[in-house]
Amino acid sequence: MSGSTFYLEQYLDSLEDLPTELKSNFSNMHELDKRIRETQVQIDSHSNEYLRKVRELSPSKRKTETERIQKMFKKAKEMSDDKVKIAYQTYELVDKHIRK
């Protein structure tokens, strides 16, 4: 387990006293983080593989592989956008509670 993951796990455990919605948002962001990291690893792996074999591939196979990598980037961006939305909702939730 990486240091940041361990820290995040400890942090999530310390959220016991926060409202359920807030804990849920943090958990969702954590889950998105894991999925984004996994996707980034896949992108790196497929990109490296593509670069190793690019000269051997036919033009149609190059296009197929490039589109596949682009799809993974798009997926990672969508997950990142979702995480930003959740973070903004969380900020709004905390701001609302502070202003009460």
C-alpha positions as CSV (number, residue, x, y, z in Angstrom):
1,M,0.0,0.0,0.0
2,S,1.5,3.4,-1.0
3,G,2.0,6.1,1.6
4,S,-0.7,8.3,0.1
5,T,-3.2,5.5,0.1
6,F,-2.4,4.6,3.7
7,Y,-2.8,8.3,4.7
8,L,-6.1,8.5,2.9
9,E,-7.4,5.3,4.6
10,Q,-6.5,6.8,8.0
11,Y,-8.1,10.1,7.1
12,L,-11.3,8.3,6.0
13,D,-11.4,6.4,9.3
14,S,-11.2,9.8,11.1
15,L,-14.3,11.1,9.4
16,E,-16.6,9.2,11.8
17,D,-18.1,12.4,13.2
18,L,-18.9,14.0,9.9
19,P,-22.3,13.9,8.2
20,T,-23.0,10.8,6.2
21,E,-23.2,12.7,2.9
22,L,-19.7,14.2,3.5
23,K,-18.2,10.8,4.3
24,S,-19.9,9.3,1.2
25,N,-18.4,12.1,-1.0
26,F,-14.9,11.4,0.4
27,S,-15.3,7.7,-0.1
28,N,-16.5,8.3,-3.7
29,M,-13.5,10.5,-4.4
30,H,-11.2,7.9,-3.0
31,E,-12.8,5.2,-5.2
32,L,-12.5,7.4,-8.2
33,D,-8.8,8.1,-7.3
34,K,-8.1,4.3,-7.3
35,R,-9.9,3.8,-10.7
36,I,-8.1,6.8,-12.2
37,R,-4.7,5.4,-11.1
38,E,-5.5,2.0,-12.5
39,T,-6.5,3.6,-15.8
40,Q,-3.3,5.7,-15.8
41,V,-1.3,2.5,-15.4
42,Q,-3.1,0.9,-18.3
43,I,-2.5,4.0,-20.4
44,D,1.2,3.8,-19.6
45,S,1.4,0.1,-20.3
46,H,-0.5,0.3,-23.6
47,S,1.4,3.4,-24.7
48,N,4.7,1.8,-24.0
49,E,3.6,-1.3,-25.9
50,Y,2.4,0.7,-28.8
51,L,5.7,2.7,-29.0
52,R,7.7,-0.6,-29.0
53,K,5.7,-2.1,-31.8
54,V,4.6,1.0,-33.8
55,R,7.0,0.3,-36.7
56,E,5.7,-3.3,-37.1
57,L,2.0,-2.3,-37.1
58,S,0.0,-1.8,-40.2
59,P,-1.6,1.7,-40.6
60,S,-5.1,0.3,-39.7
61,K,-3.7,-1.4,-36.5
62,R,-1.8,1.8,-35.6
63,K,-5.1,3.7,-35.8
64,T,-6.9,1.1,-33.8
65,E,-4.3,1.1,-31.1
66,T,-4.2,4.9,-31.0
67,E,-8.0,5.1,-30.7
68,R,-7.8,2.6,-27.9
69,I,-5.3,4.7,-25.9
70,Q,-7.4,7.8,-26.6
71,K,-10.5,6.1,-25.2
72,M,-8.6,5.3,-22.0
73,F,-7.5,9.0,-21.7
74,K,-11.1,10.0,-22.2
75,K,-12.3,7.6,-19.5
76,A,-9.6,9.0,-17.1
77,K,-10.7,12.5,-17.9
78,E,-14.4,11.7,-17.3
79,M,-13.5,10.1,-13.9
80,S,-11.4,13.2,-13.1
81,D,-14.3,15.5,-14.0
82,D,-16.6,13.4,-11.8
83,K,-14.1,13.7,-8.9
84,V,-14.0,17.5,-9.4
85,K,-17.8,17.7,-9.3
86,I,-17.9,15.7,-6.1
87,A,-15.1,17.8,-4.6
88,Y,-17.1,21.0,-5.5
89,Q,-20.3,19.5,-4.0
90,T,-18.3,18.6,-0.8
91,Y,-17.0,22.2,-0.6
92,E,-20.5,23.6,-1.0
93,L,-21.8,21.2,1.7
94,V,-19.0,22.2,4.1
95,D,-19.5,25.9,3.3
96,K,-23.2,25.6,3.9
97,H,-22.6,24.0,7.3
98,I,-20.0,26.7,8.3
99,R,-22.4,29.5,7.4
100,K,-25.2,28.2,9.6
